[in-house]
Amino acid sequence: SQQGEEDPQALSIQEGENATMNCSYKTSINNLQWYRQNSGRGLVHLILIRSNEREKHSGRLRVTLDTSKKSSSLLITASRAADTASYFCATDLGDQKLTFGTGTRLTIIP
Amino acid sequence: DTGVSQDPRHKITKRGQNVTFRCDPISEHNRLYWYRQTLGQGPEFLTYFQNEAQLEKSRLLSDRFSAERPKGSFSTLEIQRTEQGDSAMYLCASSLVGRGTEAFFGQGTRLTVV
């Protein structure tokens, strides 16, 4: 079953704009991770945020985590055409595996 | 060793046939996972190994599915008597105990059952 749910399901923005996608989950977590998947390919790990962290940065990525609301957001700044992909949040519930959300399909318009 | 590799990348099979997929994880990684992904959905957990021991299987993994990791290195996933509902992308991932669940994924095997 899908633990997380991303919002929006699809997002189209102009190159150079910022993209924000959200993830909500249902149960307490050890950590939450974001992955990118280009069409028909495998997933690439982007960033991990632990349950005791509120914000984390990596390059043009910023992730926030609100455990009281059971939600996370991923911000991609200064978007590029190469950022076009599907983005998934994945939760680690402490059971040694990841439970993925349904994904946000991001399209960057050149 | 540049990453997780999966073979084949694509497989088309007739309903009722058996298929086997192979995954070679990153060499020093002792955990290996299998996930299944259908169109428009996120990956769903199937099973995972720590070294050669299969530690958990999802209830999604019917009796027709079996996975092995005989020497704690590569893994195989076999589907017997394939059904059209088995059509999906099968993803393998590996990780290192002590580094948590941060997973490195292969490119996947896309299975089409006709």
Backbone of each chain as ProteinMPNN parsed JSONL, in Angstrom:
{"seq_chain_A": "SQQGEEDPQALSIQEGENATMNCSYKTSINNLQWYRQNSGRGLVHLILIRSNEREKHSGRLRVTLDTSKKSSSLLITASRAADTASYFCATDLGDQKLTFGTGTRLTIIP", "coords_chain_A": {"N_chain_A": [[0.843, -1.183, 0.0], [0.379, 2.365, -0.511], [2.096, 4.619, 1.377], [2.682, 7.283, 1.372], [1.538, 10.341, -0.098], [1.793, 12.347, -2.854], [1.574, 15.771, -3.774], [1.284, 18.422, -6.051], [-0.209, 16.021, -8.401], [0.768, 16.414, -10.919], [2.899, 18.861, -12.406], [3.663, 21.773, -14.146], [6.092, 24.06, -15.112], [7.817, 27.135, -15.986], [11.145, 27.223, -17.21], [13.66, 28.112, -14.917], [11.952, 29.006, -12.962], [10.784, 28.31, -9.6], [10.047, 25.087, -8.196], [7.663, 23.451, -6.262], [6.809, 20.664, -4.391], [4.696, 18.497, -2.52], [4.392, 16.167, 0.189], [2.437, 13.897, 1.915], [2.055, 11.789, 4.735], [1.226, 8.825, 6.682], [1.901, 7.482, 9.108], [4.147, 7.407, 11.969], [7.586, 8.17, 11.4], [11.026, 7.118, 10.73], [12.788, 8.359, 8.987], [12.521, 10.462, 6.062], [12.648, 10.32, 2.576], [13.567, 11.678, -0.614], [13.212, 10.916, -4.018], [14.188, 10.887, -7.468], [12.896, 10.114, -10.676], [13.593, 9.499, -13.919], [11.892, 9.194, -17.052], [10.854, 5.91, -17.446], [13.105, 4.854, -16.222], [15.434, 3.904, -13.56], [15.304, 4.821, -10.024], [16.69, 7.725, -8.488], [18.412, 8.666, -5.64], [17.8, 11.608, -3.842], [17.728, 13.21, -1.437], [17.773, 12.934, 2.128], [15.898, 13.245, 5.062], [15.874, 13.323, 8.522], [13.695, 12.288, 11.218], [13.99, 14.01, 13.338], [14.818, 16.344, 12.259], [14.177, 19.5, 10.686], [14.592, 20.941, 8.4], [16.441, 20.724, 5.379], [19.184, 21.106, 3.131], [20.396, 20.714, -0.201], [22.39, 21.573, -2.628], [20.44, 22.858, -5.186], [18.173, 22.016, -3.978], [15.69, 22.015, -1.445], [14.444, 20.675, 1.453], [11.733, 20.27, 3.625], [10.379, 19.2, 6.754], [7.564, 18.399, 8.581], [6.655, 16.938, 11.285], [4.473, 17.013, 12.968], [2.355, 17.556, 11.343], [2.637, 15.514, 9.66], [3.928, 15.761, 7.13], [5.881, 16.706, 4.238], [7.938, 18.824, 2.229], [9.336, 19.426, -0.987], [11.502, 21.606, -2.474], [12.595, 22.843, -5.489], [14.876, 24.99, -6.696], [15.362, 27.581, -9.179], [14.726, 26.159, -11.677], [15.616, 23.698, -14.179], [15.637, 22.397, -17.549], [16.527, 19.785, -17.401], [15.556, 18.929, -15.001], [13.112, 17.849, -15.403], [11.064, 15.227, -14.616], [9.784, 12.461, -12.65], [8.976, 12.762, -9.234], [9.394, 11.279, -6.117], [8.334, 10.774, -2.778], [9.549, 8.916, -0.019], [9.059, 6.896, 2.761], [10.697, 5.835, 5.703], [9.912, 3.582, 7.989], [11.209, 2.451, 10.032], [11.426, -0.189, 9.602], [13.272, -1.263, 7.941], [12.781, -0.97, 5.223], [11.581, 0.92, 2.379], [8.677, 2.911, 1.899], [6.847, 4.067, -0.701], [5.441, 7.088, -2.105], [2.908, 8.271, -4.395], [3.904, 9.945, -6.317], [5.009, 12.951, -8.036], [4.689, 14.387, -11.147], [6.906, 16.276, -12.817], [7.254, 18.86, -15.129], [9.437, 20.813, -16.944], [9.324, 23.696, -18.73], [11.059, 24.829, -21.492]], "CA_chain_A": [[0.0, 0.0, 0.0], [1.138, 3.582, -0.582], [2.051, 5.341, 2.646], [2.733, 8.705, 1.117], [0.786, 10.863, -1.234], [2.379, 13.603, -3.29], [0.664, 16.791, -4.292], [0.265, 17.932, -6.978], [0.151, 14.839, -9.185], [1.547, 16.894, -12.062], [3.261, 20.275, -12.286], [4.426, 22.309, -15.285], [6.559, 25.42, -14.832], [8.818, 27.653, -16.907], [12.537, 27.09, -16.786], [14.089, 29.235, -14.088], [11.041, 29.163, -11.822], [10.919, 27.321, -8.527], [9.016, 24.044, -8.159], [7.414, 22.927, -4.925], [5.909, 19.516, -4.315], [4.411, 18.14, -1.146], [4.184, 14.754, 0.484], [1.823, 13.627, 3.211], [2.172, 10.379, 5.094], [0.18, 8.452, 7.645], [2.361, 6.981, 10.4], [5.43, 7.949, 12.421], [8.686, 7.759, 10.535], [12.422, 7.319, 11.111], [13.24, 9.397, 8.085], [11.786, 10.601, 4.813], [13.605, 10.512, 1.493], [13.031, 12.069, -1.917], [13.868, 10.285, -5.161], [13.806, 11.333, -8.809], [12.863, 9.051, -11.676], [13.387, 9.9, -15.296], [10.929, 8.31, -17.695], [11.237, 4.539, -17.74], [14.403, 4.514, -15.658], [15.459, 3.669, -12.127], [15.182, 5.985, -9.144], [17.932, 8.31, -7.991], [18.237, 9.271, -4.33], [18.106, 13.044, -3.824], [17.975, 13.795, -0.127], [17.166, 12.245, 3.261], [15.706, 14.098, 6.232], [15.523, 12.5, 9.664], [12.471, 12.722, 11.893], [14.285, 15.092, 14.28], [15.252, 17.498, 11.479], [13.054, 20.27, 10.156], [14.918, 21.459, 7.078], [17.727, 20.266, 4.879], [19.491, 21.659, 1.811], [21.416, 20.066, -1.009], [22.424, 22.285, -3.912], [19.209, 23.623, -5.468], [17.058, 21.345, -3.308], [15.429, 22.281, -0.032], [13.396, 19.797, 1.968], [11.248, 20.543, 4.978], [9.626, 18.114, 7.359], [6.712, 18.774, 9.707], [6.16, 15.661, 11.797], [3.161, 17.194, 13.596], [1.379, 17.497, 10.259], [2.992, 14.359, 8.837], [4.08, 16.248, 5.757], [7.18, 17.174, 3.807], [7.907, 19.491, 0.936], [10.588, 19.499, -1.748], [11.593, 22.806, -3.301], [13.695, 22.9, -6.454], [15.013, 26.387, -7.112], [15.969, 27.865, -10.486], [14.557, 24.876, -12.374], [16.253, 23.495, -15.482], [14.957, 21.378, -18.357], [16.96, 18.459, -16.948], [14.813, 18.553, -13.797], [11.887, 17.164, -15.815], [11.111, 13.863, -14.093], [8.834, 12.206, -11.565], [9.597, 12.873, -7.911], [8.697, 10.444, -5.146], [8.785, 10.728, -1.396], [9.593, 7.555, 0.51], [9.196, 6.924, 4.208], [11.337, 4.732, 6.424], [9.144, 3.441, 9.223], [12.02, 1.704, 10.986], [11.284, -1.614, 9.291], [14.337, -1.617, 6.995], [12.401, -0.811, 3.828], [10.969, 2.198, 2.047], [7.313, 2.924, 1.375], [6.829, 5.195, -1.62], [4.213, 7.749, -2.479], [2.408, 8.093, -5.755], [4.754, 10.718, -7.213], [4.638, 14.185, -8.744], [5.337, 14.455, -12.458], [7.325, 17.668, -13.033], [7.685, 19.211, -16.483], [10.034, 22.141, -17.031], [9.138, 24.191, -20.093], [12.22, 25.678, -21.821]], "C_chain_A": [[0.881, 1.235, 0.0], [0.978, 4.321, 0.744], [1.956, 6.825, 2.399], [1.903, 9.08, -0.079], [1.373, 12.215, -1.594], [1.305, 14.516, -3.878], [1.515, 17.937, -4.841], [0.708, 16.649, -7.677], [1.014, 15.231, -10.369], [1.743, 18.395, -11.929], [4.069, 20.685, -13.504], [4.809, 23.747, -14.97], [7.569, 25.829, -15.895], [10.21, 27.439, -16.317], [12.954, 28.341, -16.012], [13.197, 29.476, -12.887], [11.353, 28.098, -10.766], [9.762, 26.332, -8.573], [8.888, 23.544, -6.735], [6.441, 21.762, -5.016], [5.834, 19.047, -2.875], [4.139, 16.658, -1.005], [3.517, 14.659, 1.842], [1.896, 12.143, 3.477], [1.305, 10.102, 6.312], [0.696, 8.071, 9.028], [3.723, 7.57, 10.733], [6.575, 7.36, 11.616], [10.035, 7.883, 11.233], [13.032, 8.435, 10.275], [12.37, 9.416, 6.846], [12.798, 10.932, 3.733], [12.862, 10.954, 0.237], [13.896, 11.434, -3.0], [13.343, 10.909, -6.447], [13.836, 10.145, -9.751], [12.609, 9.67, -13.046], [12.588, 8.816, -15.997], [11.503, 6.931, -17.987], [12.557, 4.096, -17.151], [14.288, 4.195, -14.167], [15.367, 4.958, -11.333], [16.559, 6.427, -8.659], [17.642, 9.005, -6.663], [18.656, 10.731, -4.369], [18.538, 13.513, -2.44], [17.212, 12.999, 0.935], [17.05, 13.229, 4.411], [15.206, 13.226, 7.374], [14.336, 13.099, 10.416], [12.727, 13.863, 12.878], [14.831, 16.341, 13.583], [14.046, 18.208, 10.892], [13.314, 20.763, 8.739], [16.295, 20.947, 6.683], [17.922, 20.803, 3.465], [20.515, 20.772, 1.123], [21.391, 20.726, -2.369], [21.172, 23.13, -4.098], [17.979, 23.013, -4.793], [16.947, 21.81, -1.86], [14.252, 21.416, 0.387], [13.019, 20.25, 3.364], [10.439, 19.351, 5.458], [8.859, 18.661, 8.557], [6.077, 17.496, 10.241], [4.798, 15.816, 12.48], [2.048, 17.118, 12.561], [1.599, 16.281, 9.358], [3.091, 14.791, 7.369], [5.502, 16.721, 5.516], [7.003, 17.914, 2.493], [9.302, 19.482, 0.337], [10.514, 20.732, -2.631], [12.809, 22.679, -4.202], [13.765, 24.336, -6.949], [15.661, 26.473, -8.49], [15.927, 26.631, -11.388], [15.219, 24.9, -13.758], [15.481, 22.428, -16.24], [15.294, 19.97, -17.867], [16.266, 18.022, -15.662], [13.493, 17.862, -14.133], [11.992, 15.686, -15.451], [9.915, 13.669, -13.165], [9.586, 12.206, -10.248], [8.732, 12.122, -6.904], [9.238, 10.711, -3.749], [8.694, 9.271, -0.932], [9.836, 7.633, 2.003], [9.843, 5.648, 4.721], [10.645, 4.67, 7.78], [9.926, 2.704, 10.305], [11.969, 0.207, 10.749], [12.197, -2.039, 8.147], [13.924, -1.547, 5.534], [11.745, 0.534, 3.636], [9.552, 1.999, 1.534], [7.149, 4.213, 0.589], [5.447, 5.784, -1.775], [3.915, 7.55, -3.945], [3.143, 8.97, -6.769], [4.137, 12.0, -7.737], [5.418, 14.2, -10.045], [5.626, 15.919, -12.765], [7.794, 17.843, -14.468], [8.203, 20.638, -16.465], [9.96, 22.575, -18.497], [10.275, 25.149, -20.438], [11.796, 27.073, -22.281]], "O_chain_A": [[2.02, 1.174, 0.463], [-0.139, 4.61, 1.175], [1.252, 7.545, 3.108], [1.607, 8.261, -0.949], [1.446, 13.117, -0.76], [0.284, 14.069, -4.399], [2.413, 18.393, -4.134], [1.862, 16.239, -7.559], [1.891, 14.472, -10.781], [0.882, 19.109, -11.415], [5.047, 20.026, -13.858], [3.958, 24.557, -14.604], [8.109, 24.987, -16.612], [10.411, 27.47, -15.103], [12.643, 29.468, -16.399], [13.626, 30.077, -11.902], [12.078, 27.134, -11.013], [8.642, 26.686, -8.939], [9.887, 23.249, -6.078], [5.385, 21.864, -5.641], [6.789, 19.184, -2.111], [3.714, 15.987, -1.946], [3.975, 15.266, 2.81], [1.81, 11.332, 2.555], [0.727, 11.015, 6.901], [0.012, 8.307, 10.024], [4.376, 8.162, 9.874], [6.535, 6.201, 11.205], [10.185, 8.64, 12.193], [13.699, 9.331, 10.791], [11.58, 8.502, 6.61], [13.705, 11.736, 3.951], [11.685, 10.644, 0.051], [15.124, 11.414, -2.917], [12.212, 11.391, -6.509], [14.698, 9.273, -9.638], [11.566, 10.275, -13.297], [12.605, 7.656, -15.585], [12.509, 6.798, -18.683], [13.084, 3.056, -17.544], [13.199, 4.213, -13.593], [15.355, 6.05, -11.9], [17.46, 5.614, -8.451], [16.736, 9.833, -6.573], [19.733, 11.061, -4.865], [19.587, 14.138, -2.288], [16.139, 12.46, 0.667], [17.993, 13.965, 4.704], [14.237, 12.483, 7.221], [14.021, 14.278, 10.26], [11.806, 14.603, 13.223], [15.256, 17.288, 14.245], [13.015, 17.588, 10.632], [12.38, 20.978, 7.967], [17.181, 20.761, 7.517], [16.967, 20.941, 2.7], [21.376, 20.166, 1.761], [20.492, 20.479, -3.173], [20.872, 24.004, -3.285], [16.858, 23.465, -5.028], [17.941, 21.976, -1.154], [13.197, 21.427, -0.248], [13.881, 20.573, 4.182], [9.886, 18.593, 4.661], [9.434, 19.304, 9.436], [5.072, 17.028, 9.706], [4.043, 14.847, 12.563], [0.939, 16.675, 12.858], [0.842, 16.05, 8.415], [2.418, 14.245, 6.495], [6.227, 17.084, 6.442], [6.057, 17.672, 1.744], [10.307, 19.525, 1.046], [9.591, 20.887, -3.43], [13.92, 22.435, -3.731], [12.816, 24.836, -7.553], [16.397, 25.582, -8.913], [16.966, 26.124, -11.81], [15.359, 25.942, -14.399], [14.752, 21.64, -15.637], [14.453, 19.072, -17.912], [16.376, 16.86, -15.27], [12.825, 17.342, -13.239], [12.89, 14.982, -15.914], [9.138, 14.594, -12.928], [10.708, 11.704, -10.164], [7.515, 12.3, -6.844], [10.445, 10.856, -3.557], [7.857, 8.505, -1.408], [10.722, 8.357, 2.456], [9.574, 4.547, 4.242], [10.77, 5.576, 8.604], [9.384, 2.373, 11.359], [12.414, -0.577, 11.588], [11.943, -3.036, 7.47], [14.663, -2.027, 4.675], [11.392, 1.211, 4.602], [9.266, 1.036, 0.822], [7.29, 5.309, 1.132], [4.43, 5.11, -1.608], [4.571, 6.774, -4.64], [3.009, 8.751, -7.973], [2.919, 12.122, -7.865], [6.64, 14.048, -10.058], [4.703, 16.712, -12.951], [8.622, 17.078, -14.963], [7.51, 21.559, -16.031], [10.475, 21.895, -19.384], [10.45, 26.167, -19.768], [12.648, 27.905, -22.593]]}, "seq_chain_B": "DTGVSQDPRHKITKRGQNVTFRCDPISEHNRLYWYRQTLGQGPEFLTYFQNEAQLEKSRLLSDRFSAERPKGSFSTLEIQRTEQGDSAMYLCASSLVGRGTEAFFGQGTRLTVV", "coords_chain_B": {"N_chain_B": [[32.955, -0.924, -10.47], [29.971, 0.512, -10.987], [27.409, 0.818, -10.125], [24.057, -0.393, -9.435], [23.084, -3.136, -11.323], [20.761, -4.464, -13.649], [19.289, -7.246, -15.287], [17.301, -8.915, -17.717], [16.838, -5.714, -19.472], [14.436, -5.384, -20.679], [11.593, -7.499, -21.044], [9.542, -9.565, -22.823], [6.904, -11.751, -22.562], [4.911, -14.696, -22.959], [1.716, -15.301, -21.561], [1.619, -17.486, -18.822], [4.161, -18.478, -19.09], [7.405, -18.919, -17.534], [9.565, -16.533, -15.982], [12.776, -15.095, -15.33], [14.635, -12.76, -13.519], [17.648, -10.873, -13.088], [19.723, -9.34, -10.626], [22.47, -7.363, -9.918], [23.98, -6.082, -7.208], [25.516, -3.067, -5.802], [28.835, -3.68, -4.978], [29.804, -3.735, -2.26], [27.507, -3.566, -0.814], [25.244, -4.871, 1.535], [22.54, -5.206, 1.787], [19.713, -5.991, -0.188], [17.063, -5.181, -2.296], [13.854, -5.835, -3.749], [11.508, -4.241, -5.764], [8.285, -3.458, -7.149], [6.851, -1.689, -9.823], [4.086, -0.157, -11.179], [2.486, 1.484, -13.961], [2.323, 4.925, -13.499], [2.359, 4.786, -10.78], [3.988, 4.68, -7.523], [6.979, 2.848, -6.554], [6.446, -0.441, -5.197], [7.122, -2.345, -2.363], [8.568, -5.573, -2.492], [10.337, -7.664, -1.534], [13.197, -8.258, 0.666], [16.722, -8.794, 1.177], [19.249, -9.483, 3.546], [22.53, -9.844, 3.309], [22.709, -13.231, 2.508], [20.277, -13.941, 3.51], [16.791, -13.975, 3.313], [14.791, -11.61, 4.536], [12.291, -10.421, 4.701], [9.096, -10.654, 3.188], [6.697, -9.234, 1.098], [3.106, -9.293, 1.27], [2.226, -8.966, -1.228], [3.738, -10.574, -2.743], [3.083, -13.277, -4.334], [2.637, -16.906, -4.3], [3.687, -17.582, -6.698], [5.906, -16.119, -7.101], [9.372, -16.055, -6.524], [12.37, -15.357, -4.821], [15.915, -15.231, -4.712], [19.128, -15.102, -3.156], [21.809, -16.37, -3.393], [24.593, -16.382, -2.601], [24.885, -14.138, -1.211], [25.481, -12.134, -2.928], [24.705, -11.429, -6.035], [21.208, -11.363, -7.024], [18.243, -13.215, -7.84], [15.009, -12.974, -9.278], [12.214, -14.821, -9.729], [9.351, -15.416, -11.647], [6.709, -17.515, -11.842], [4.457, -19.079, -14.122], [3.35, -16.781, -15.505], [1.127, -13.955, -15.401], [-1.115, -11.576, -16.92], [-1.421, -9.436, -15.225], [1.024, -9.291, -14.009], [2.591, -7.672, -15.461], [4.834, -5.06, -15.376], [7.29, -2.75, -14.05], [10.174, -4.036, -12.711], [12.114, -3.376, -10.054], [15.344, -3.258, -8.681], [17.212, -2.658, -5.749], [19.971, -1.576, -3.729], [21.587, -1.356, -0.521], [23.581, -0.219, 2.263], [24.139, -1.695, 5.328], [23.964, 0.213, 8.246], [24.081, 2.546, 6.932], [21.528, 3.165, 6.838], [18.383, 3.293, 5.151], [18.87, 4.473, 2.731], [18.753, 4.092, -0.604], [20.133, 2.591, -3.537], [19.239, 2.403, -6.788], [18.714, 0.1, -9.499], [18.322, 0.151, -13.137], [16.036, -1.145, -13.714], [13.824, -3.822, -14.764], [11.662, -4.15, -17.355], [8.717, -5.799, -17.597], [6.556, -7.339, -19.825], [3.611, -9.018, -20.195], [2.011, -10.977, -22.477]], "CA_chain_B": [[31.543, -1.137, -10.167], [29.418, 1.846, -11.025], [26.055, 0.897, -9.621], [23.24, -1.597, -9.463], [22.723, -3.483, -12.696], [19.678, -5.431, -13.779], [19.268, -7.896, -16.584], [17.382, -8.015, -18.861], [16.152, -4.43, -19.307], [13.064, -5.575, -21.148], [11.243, -8.893, -21.27], [8.167, -9.818, -23.258], [6.668, -13.184, -22.418], [3.52, -15.119, -23.108], [1.048, -15.693, -20.327], [1.843, -18.881, -18.469], [5.591, -18.791, -19.11], [8.203, -18.495, -16.378], [10.629, -15.572, -16.285], [13.744, -14.864, -14.254], [15.401, -11.516, -13.637], [18.86, -10.875, -12.265], [20.183, -8.055, -10.106], [23.808, -7.295, -9.313], [24.009, -4.855, -6.406], [26.82, -2.471, -5.558], [29.544, -4.842, -4.427], [29.949, -3.771, -0.803], [26.198, -3.438, -0.171], [24.785, -6.156, 2.043], [21.087, -5.308, 1.663], [19.212, -5.975, -1.564], [15.602, -5.056, -2.297], [13.074, -5.893, -4.989], [10.273, -3.465, -5.784], [7.527, -3.516, -8.399], [6.236, -0.402, -10.115], [3.171, -0.122, -12.315], [2.426, 2.786, -14.605], [1.678, 5.997, -12.757], [2.409, 4.539, -9.336], [5.315, 4.567, -6.939], [7.415, 1.458, -6.349], [5.896, -1.18, -4.063], [8.082, -3.301, -1.811], [8.284, -7.002, -2.661], [11.12, -8.484, -0.623], [14.57, -7.825, 0.786], [17.732, -9.697, 1.71], [20.463, -8.992, 4.177], [23.442, -10.9, 2.868], [21.943, -14.233, 1.756], [19.022, -14.235, 4.201], [15.599, -13.225, 2.913], [14.273, -11.214, 5.84], [10.888, -10.039, 4.662], [8.383, -10.748, 1.913], [5.402, -8.58, 1.107], [1.97, -10.153, 0.901], [2.064, -8.843, -2.685], [4.549, -11.613, -3.368], [2.305, -14.517, -4.306], [3.417, -18.146, -4.361], [4.315, -17.716, -8.018], [7.129, -15.327, -7.073], [10.413, -16.486, -5.6], [13.611, -14.608, -4.952], [17.057, -15.85, -4.06], [20.413, -14.398, -3.163], [22.497, -17.558, -2.878], [25.897, -16.168, -1.969], [24.917, -12.789, -0.664], [25.922, -11.137, -3.912], [23.612, -11.142, -6.954], [19.914, -11.932, -6.661], [17.323, -13.495, -8.93], [13.577, -12.953, -9.006], [11.534, -15.667, -10.698], [7.889, -15.427, -11.658], [6.202, -18.701, -12.528], [3.103, -19.027, -14.692], [3.064, -15.345, -15.543], [-0.218, -13.468, -15.71], [-1.054, -10.225, -17.477], [-1.279, -8.517, -14.102], [2.418, -9.212, -13.585], [3.26, -6.663, -16.285], [5.27, -3.973, -14.502], [8.73, -2.553, -13.959], [10.721, -4.665, -11.504], [13.272, -2.58, -9.669], [16.219, -3.778, -7.646], [17.973, -1.611, -5.074], [20.847, -2.077, -2.679], [21.995, -0.382, 0.475], [24.609, -0.684, 3.174], [23.749, -1.666, 6.732], [24.693, 1.289, 8.902], [23.769, 3.761, 6.19], [20.082, 3.29, 6.816], [17.638, 2.779, 4.015], [19.187, 5.19, 1.488], [18.847, 2.988, -1.56], [20.646, 2.822, -4.88], [18.387, 1.605, -7.654], [19.069, -0.232, -10.867], [17.476, 0.75, -14.17], [14.78, -1.876, -13.77], [13.451, -4.741, -15.842], [10.249, -3.954, -17.713], [8.099, -7.063, -18.01], [5.262, -7.274, -20.505], [3.029, -10.34, -20.373], [1.01, -10.863, -23.553]], "C_chain_B": [[30.863, 0.22, -10.042], [28.012, 1.924, -10.478], [25.368, -0.445, -9.671], [22.88, -1.916, -10.92], [21.664, -4.579, -12.703], [19.658, -5.979, -15.195], [18.108, -8.893, -16.632], [16.747, -6.667, -18.561], [14.689, -4.541, -19.7], [12.824, -7.066, -21.35], [9.782, -8.944, -21.676], [7.961, -11.317, -23.204], [5.191, -13.484, -22.601], [2.976, -15.54, -21.754], [1.273, -17.189, -20.063], [3.307, -19.298, -18.464], [6.245, -18.343, -17.797], [9.266, -17.496, -16.83], [11.531, -15.424, -15.068], [14.515, -13.596, -14.541], [16.604, -11.591, -12.699], [19.187, -9.453, -11.819], [21.567, -8.228, -9.508], [23.908, -5.992, -8.523], [25.4, -4.222, -6.413], [27.595, -3.433, -4.658], [29.629, -4.859, -2.9], [28.608, -3.672, -0.063], [25.681, -4.797, 0.272], [23.263, -6.288, 2.049], [20.681, -5.176, 0.197], [17.695, -6.053, -1.523], [15.061, -5.302, -3.693], [11.793, -5.09, -4.778], [9.592, -3.691, -7.128], [6.833, -2.174, -8.588], [5.348, -0.525, -11.342], [3.007, 1.32, -12.769], [1.678, 3.801, -13.745], [1.689, 5.832, -11.251], [3.843, 4.585, -8.835], [5.699, 3.108, -6.779], [6.767, 0.85, -5.109], [6.89, -2.257, -3.652], [7.618, -4.734, -2.06], [9.009, -7.845, -1.613], [12.494, -7.856, -0.43], [15.444, -8.877, 1.464], [18.763, -8.888, 2.499], [21.473, -10.115, 4.044], [22.612, -11.955, 2.13], [20.574, -14.527, 2.366], [17.889, -13.328, 3.693], [14.826, -12.879, 4.188], [12.805, -10.82, 5.831], [10.34, -10.192, 3.253], [7.042, -10.054, 2.064], [4.294, -9.592, 0.798], [1.632, -10.004, -0.581], [2.768, -9.979, -3.404], [3.823, -12.94, -3.261], [3.241, -15.719, -4.399], [4.124, -18.313, -5.703], [5.657, -16.96, -8.081], [8.12, -15.965, -6.104], [11.679, -15.701, -5.883], [14.698, -15.329, -4.176], [18.244, -14.91, -4.093], [21.427, -15.391, -2.593], [23.82, -17.306, -2.171], [26.016, -14.762, -1.397], [25.418, -11.752, -1.637], [24.757, -10.832, -4.846], [22.323, -11.802, -6.464], [19.136, -12.24, -7.929], [15.896, -13.423, -8.414], [12.905, -13.758, -10.105], [10.033, -15.52, -10.529], [7.452, -16.646, -12.459], [4.782, -18.442, -13.023], [2.611, -17.577, -14.75], [1.629, -15.053, -15.954], [-0.091, -12.042, -16.225], [-0.886, -9.184, -16.385], [0.138, -8.406, -13.564], [3.192, -8.18, -14.402], [3.561, -5.435, -15.432], [6.763, -3.765, -14.713], [9.181, -3.183, -12.649], [12.061, -4.001, -11.205], [14.044, -3.278, -8.549], [16.973, -2.597, -7.036], [18.888, -2.255, -4.051], [21.205, -0.953, -1.719], [22.987, -1.044, 1.43], [24.096, -0.598, 4.597], [24.615, -0.637, 7.445], [24.514, 2.617, 8.198], [22.26, 3.926, 6.055], [19.485, 2.746, 5.541], [17.879, 3.578, 2.746], [19.546, 4.154, 0.441], [19.365, 3.464, -2.905], [19.916, 1.855, -5.803], [19.067, 1.273, -8.976], [18.082, 0.396, -11.834], [16.156, 0.007, -14.329], [14.68, -2.848, -14.927], [11.97, -4.528, -16.114], [9.703, -5.252, -18.275], [6.749, -6.778, -18.649], [4.78, -8.706, -20.733], [1.891, -10.221, -21.383], [0.144, -12.121, -23.629]], "O_chain_B": [[31.139, 0.982, -9.116], [27.466, 3.023, -10.374], [25.985, -1.483, -9.91], [22.422, -1.04, -11.654], [21.677, -5.491, -11.876], [19.965, -5.281, -16.163], [17.934, -9.655, -15.682], [16.168, -6.493, -17.488], [13.821, -3.88, -19.13], [13.717, -7.803, -21.768], [8.903, -8.439, -20.977], [8.766, -12.074, -23.747], [4.337, -12.617, -22.415], [3.702, -16.071, -20.913], [1.135, -18.027, -20.954], [3.661, -20.337, -17.907], [5.712, -17.511, -17.064], [9.8, -17.606, -17.933], [11.101, -15.605, -13.929], [14.99, -13.378, -15.656], [16.582, -12.27, -11.672], [18.954, -8.49, -12.549], [21.804, -9.124, -8.698], [23.92, -4.912, -9.114], [26.343, -4.785, -6.969], [27.049, -3.941, -3.678], [29.531, -5.933, -2.306], [28.574, -3.693, 1.168], [25.675, -5.755, -0.502], [22.747, -7.378, 2.293], [21.228, -4.365, -0.549], [17.117, -6.877, -0.814], [15.721, -5.014, -4.691], [11.099, -5.234, -3.771], [10.232, -4.063, -8.111], [6.297, -1.597, -7.642], [5.797, -0.942, -12.41], [3.35, 2.255, -12.046], [0.548, 3.562, -13.321], [1.103, 6.636, -10.526], [4.792, 4.536, -9.618], [4.844, 2.226, -6.857], [6.563, 1.529, -4.103], [7.425, -2.984, -4.489], [6.449, -5.07, -1.87], [8.391, -8.633, -0.897], [12.924, -7.03, -1.235], [14.964, -9.726, 2.215], [19.093, -7.756, 2.145], [21.294, -11.199, 4.598], [21.876, -11.606, 1.207], [19.794, -15.286, 1.792], [18.013, -12.104, 3.652], [14.272, -13.764, 4.84], [12.146, -10.884, 6.868], [11.016, -9.905, 2.266], [6.333, -10.265, 3.048], [4.527, -10.611, 0.147], [0.865, -10.791, -1.135], [2.431, -10.307, -4.542], [3.919, -13.641, -2.253], [4.454, -15.579, -4.552], [5.059, -19.105, -5.82], [6.44, -17.152, -9.012], [7.752, -16.365, -5.0], [12.014, -15.418, -7.033], [14.451, -15.948, -3.141], [18.343, -14.035, -4.954], [21.851, -15.263, -1.444], [24.119, -17.997, -1.197], [27.114, -14.27, -1.136], [25.745, -10.63, -1.25], [23.887, -10.039, -4.482], [22.347, -12.682, -5.604], [19.341, -11.607, -8.964], [15.614, -13.766, -7.266], [13.015, -13.417, -11.282], [9.514, -15.503, -9.412], [7.799, -16.778, -13.632], [4.019, -17.689, -12.419], [1.61, -17.208, -14.136], [1.012, -15.783, -16.729], [0.92, -11.379, -15.993], [-0.262, -8.148, -16.613], [0.427, -7.526, -12.753], [4.33, -7.853, -14.065], [2.658, -4.842, -14.841], [7.412, -4.502, -15.455], [8.622, -2.887, -11.593], [13.002, -4.061, -11.997], [13.461, -3.811, -7.604], [17.327, -1.65, -7.738], [18.613, -3.351, -3.563], [21.136, 0.229, -2.055], [23.196, -2.257, 1.401], [23.658, 0.468, 5.031], [25.835, -0.61, 7.278], [24.757, 3.679, 8.772], [21.78, 4.728, 5.253], [20.037, 1.833, 4.927], [17.161, 3.386, 1.765], [20.528, 3.426, 0.585], [19.079, 4.576, -3.35], [19.972, 0.64, -5.617], [19.874, 2.043, -9.499], [17.138, 1.076, -11.432], [15.254, 0.491, -15.013], [15.367, -2.71, -15.939], [11.13, -4.701, -15.231], [10.169, -5.743, -19.303], [5.913, -6.07, -18.088], [5.457, -9.504, -21.381], [0.936, -9.471, -21.179], [-0.749, -12.206, -24.471]]}, "name": "protein", "num_of_chains": 2, "seq": "SQQGEEDPQALSIQEGENATMNCSYKTSINNLQWYRQNSGRGLVHLILIRSNEREKHSGRLRVTLDTSKKSSSLLITASRAADTASYFCATDLGDQKLTFGTGTRLTIIPDTGVSQDPRHKITKRGQNVTFRCDPISEHNRLYWYRQTLGQGPEFLTYFQNEAQLEKSRLLSDRFSAERPKGSFSTLEIQRTEQGDSAMYLCASSLVGRGTEAFFGQGTRLTVV"}
